[in-house]
Amino acid sequence: MTDTSSAIATFNDQAAGYESQRRRLVPPFDEFYGTAVSALDLAGRPLREILDLGAGTGLLSRRVKAAQPQARLTLLDGAPAMLAEARRALGGDAQYLQADLIDPLAPGPWDAVVSALAIHHLDDDGKRRLFAGIHAELAPGGIFVNAEQVAGPSALFHDVYVAWHAREAERAGVTPDEWTASQERMRLDRWASVEHQLTWLREAGFPDVDCLYKHHCFAVLVARRAG
Ligand SMILES: C[S@@+](CC[C@H](N)C(=O)[O-])C[C@H]1O[C@@H](n2cnc3c(N)ncnc32)[C@H](O)[C@@H]1O
């Protein structure tokens, strides 16, 4: 069973400086978050209730709200300090839930469930249980979008991803101290490959699943519940 407390505590302690590094630590930042937001168009209808899992300071939620202004966002995260930062930016325009991703999912029906760079903190059983919970709580035709850091399909490609990420982060101006701190955080990550995650999404009941974007270890996985 996943021990989720270390990852949550780490982010809680680093909430204040979190956003200033993200663009440099996530080299394909605009394409990565942009693809996640535009994937919501697959629903083919206006979305009313959207749940953001591991929402942190609201980086993804703010982009979703700009693209889907009619939607009500619910930001779920285990770290209260991250949610406090999110509230500063989004204010009363959203709901905030302090909860652990290993617990049963906040009841829907949700028109969409989104997540960025959070579900990889669960072990593989935890991810599979969460995917089943998301499927159960989505409205018919609802969309799940997971912008994630993923493992390579084999050790060879995993090593390629890690070397690429280090190179790109340095090029983007990540300092040695920032890189060391990010490596410490990543020791708590439980990356899974795109192939495994698409399989688990199908097993959870989603008939339509795909990887809409991938650049080395950064991928956007999308699943739609039957309408
Ligand atoms: C890398 S941050 C991503 C935040 C935001 N989604 C973004 O794209 O910037 C990961 C977030 O997941 C949260 N998190 C990690 N494990 C969690 C868990 N088991 N339950 C709830 N939140 C968790 C952390 O507190 C943190 O805010």
The ligand as a Tripos MOL2 file, in Angstrom:
@<TRIPOS>MOLECULE
LIG
   27    29     1     0     0
SMALL
NO_CHARGES

@<TRIPOS>ATOM
      1 C1          4.1340   18.2850   -8.6530 C.3       1 LIG1
      2 S1          2.7640   18.8830   -7.7450 S.3       1 LIG1
      3 C2          1.6150   19.2050   -9.0670 C.3       1 LIG1
      4 C3          0.6750   20.3210   -8.7350 C.3       1 LIG1
      5 C4         -0.1710   20.8230   -9.9100 C.3       1 LIG1
      6 N1         -1.0610   19.8020  -10.3850 N.3       1 LIG1
      7 C5          0.7190   21.3190  -11.0290 C.2       1 LIG1
      8 O1          0.5780   20.8530  -12.1630 O.co2     1 LIG1
      9 O2          1.5480   22.2120  -10.7560 O.co2     1 LIG1
     10 C6          2.0690   17.4290   -6.9900 C.3       1 LIG1
     11 C7          0.9240   17.7420   -6.0640 C.3       1 LIG1
     12 O3          0.2980   16.5030   -5.6930 O.3       1 LIG1
     13 C8          0.0090   16.5260   -4.3080 C.3       1 LIG1
     14 N2         -0.0330   15.1400   -3.8480 N.ar      1 LIG1
     15 C9          0.9640   14.2230   -3.9040 C.ar      1 LIG1
     16 N3          0.5450   13.0400   -3.4150 N.ar      1 LIG1
     17 C10        -0.7440   13.2290   -3.0290 C.ar      1 LIG1
     18 C11        -1.7210   12.3790   -2.4400 C.ar      1 LIG1
     19 N4         -1.4690   11.1090   -2.1650 N.pl3     1 LIG1
     20 N5         -2.9400   12.8820   -2.1640 N.ar      1 LIG1
     21 C12        -3.2270   14.1910   -2.4480 C.ar      1 LIG1
     22 N6         -2.3410   15.0440   -3.0130 N.ar      1 LIG1
     23 C13        -1.1130   14.5650   -3.2890 C.ar      1 LIG1
     24 C14         1.1170   17.3520   -3.6990 C.3       1 LIG1
     25 O4          0.7460   17.8770   -2.4470 O.3       1 LIG1
     26 C15         1.3360   18.4180   -4.7630 C.3       1 LIG1
     27 O5          0.5430   19.5520   -4.5310 O.3       1 LIG1
@<TRIPOS>BOND
     1     1     2 1
     2     2     3 1
     3     2    10 1
     4     3     4 1
     5     4     5 1
     6     5     6 1
     7     5     7 1
     8     7     8 2
     9     7     9 1
    10    10    11 1
    11    11    12 1
    12    11    26 1
    13    12    13 1
    14    13    14 1
    15    13    24 1
    16    14    15 ar
    17    14    23 ar
    18    15    16 ar
    19    16    17 ar
    20    17    18 ar
    21    17    23 ar
    22    18    19 1
    23    18    20 ar
    24    20    21 ar
    25    21    22 ar
    26    22    23 ar
    27    24    25 1
    28    24    26 1
    29    26    27 1
@<TRIPOS>SUBSTRUCTURE
     1 LIG1         1 GROUP 0 **** ****
